[in-house]
Amino acid sequence: MTKHPFLSPDWITAALEIRDELAGSRGVAAPPLRVNLHVTNVPFGTGTIAASIDTSRGSSVPVLGTIADADASITLEHETARTLLLSQDPQAVMTAFLMGQIRIDGDIAKLVELQQLDQSPDTRALAIEINRRVLEITAD
């Protein structure tokens, strides 16, 4: 299996394919949220990535480019983003926020809604499988 640097264009394409394959047909929905991500200290390209997540389009996978009228804007370093998105550990998110590793501008309440998603066994199993597959395509 081909591995790609986290948040590289090839990684995003592969992650979207995984999402489409596993979640697209199962109707797993997140609350509508539009977030811009500003990721710094990226080990490839220009060193900075402007990306976005728009759950209203059925995806929590980041895509390159920002969204006009985003609910929130998050700024964080590449390694912090990698840890948070790939570990999916709510405690790690809170710790990074409290340590100043994450800066959030905008509607924080909308971000909190994501932690209140359906936690049924089927939803958890799907999230675990998507995460496992995404980890498989992520270069160290």
C-alpha positions in Angstrom: 0.0 0.0 0.0 1.3 3.4 -0.9 1.9 5.8 2.0 1.7 9.6 1.8 2.8 12.5 4.0 0.0 13.6 6.3 -2.1 16.3 4.7 -0.3 16.1 1.4 -2.6 16.3 -1.7 -2.1 12.6 -2.3 -2.9 11.8 1.3 -6.1 13.9 1.1 -7.2 12.1 -2.1 -6.5 8.7 -0.5 -8.3 9.6 2.7 -11.3 10.8 0.7 -11.4 7.5 -1.2 -11.4 5.6 2.1 -14.2 7.8 3.5 -16.3 7.4 0.3 -15.8 3.6 0.4 -16.6 3.1 4.1 -18.8 5.9 5.2 -20.5 7.2 2.1 -23.0 4.4 1.8 -23.7 4.2 5.5 -25.1 7.6 6.0 -23.0 8.6 9.0 -23.7 12.3 9.5 -21.9 14.9 11.5 -23.4 18.2 12.6 -23.0 20.9 9.9 -19.6 22.5 10.5 -17.4 24.6 8.2 -13.8 25.0 9.5 -10.7 26.5 8.0 -7.4 24.9 9.1 -4.1 26.8 9.0 -1.4 24.2 9.5 2.2 25.5 10.0 5.6 23.8 10.0 4.6 21.3 7.3 7.6 19.2 6.3 6.8 19.5 2.6 5.8 22.2 0.1 5.8 25.8 1.3 5.7 24.8 5.0 2.1 26.0 5.4 -1.2 24.4 4.4 -4.5 26.2 4.1 -7.2 23.5 4.3 -10.8 23.1 5.3 -13.4 20.7 6.6 -17.0 21.0 5.6 -19.2 18.4 7.3 -22.3 19.8 5.6 -20.9 18.2 2.4 -20.7 14.8 4.2 -17.0 14.7 4.9 -14.8 15.2 7.9 -11.6 14.7 5.8 -9.7 18.0 5.2 -9.4 19.3 1.7 -7.0 21.9 0.4 -8.2 25.5 0.3 -10.3 27.6 2.7 -14.0 28.2 2.9 -15.6 31.6 2.9 -18.0 32.2 5.8 -16.4 29.4 7.9 -17.8 28.8 11.4 -14.3 28.7 12.9 -10.7 28.9 12.0 -8.1 26.7 13.6 -4.3 27.3 13.6 -1.9 24.6 14.6 1.4 23.0 13.8 1.6 20.0 11.4 2.7 17.5 14.1 -0.1 18.6 16.4 -2.7 18.3 13.6 -1.3 14.8 12.7 -1.5 13.7 16.3 -5.0 15.0 16.8 -6.6 13.8 13.6 -5.0 10.4 13.5 -5.3 9.6 17.3 -8.9 10.8 17.5 -8.3 11.3 21.3 -10.5 14.0 22.7 -8.2 14.3 25.8 -5.3 15.1 23.4 -7.3 17.8 21.8 -8.2 19.4 25.1 -4.5 19.2 26.3 -3.2 20.7 23.1 -5.8 23.5 23.4 -4.9 24.3 27.0 -1.2 24.3 26.2 -1.7 26.9 23.4 -0.9 24.5 20.6 -4.2 25.1 19.0 -5.7 28.6 18.3 -9.4 28.8 17.5 -11.2 31.8 16.2 -14.9 31.7 15.7 -17.7 29.5 17.0 -16.1 27.1 19.5 -19.5 25.7 20.4 -19.9 24.2 16.9 -16.6 22.4 17.4 -17.8 20.9 20.7 -20.8 19.5 18.8 -18.5 17.1 17.0 -17.7 15.4 20.3 -21.4 14.7 20.9 -21.9 12.6 17.8 -23.8 9.3 17.8 -21.6 6.9 19.8 -23.5 3.7 18.9 -21.4 0.6 18.5 -21.9 0.7 14.7 -20.7 4.4 14.6 -17.7 3.7 16.8 -16.8 0.6 14.7 -17.0 2.6 11.5 -14.8 5.4 12.9 -12.3 2.9 14.1 -12.1 1.2 10.7 -11.8 4.5 8.8 -9.0 5.6 11.2 -7.2 2.2 10.8 -7.3 2.6 7.0 -6.2 6.2 7.1 -3.3 5.3 9.3 -2.3 2.6 6.8 -1.9 5.3 4.1 -0.1 7.8 6.3 3.7 7.9 6.0 5.7 8.2 9.3 
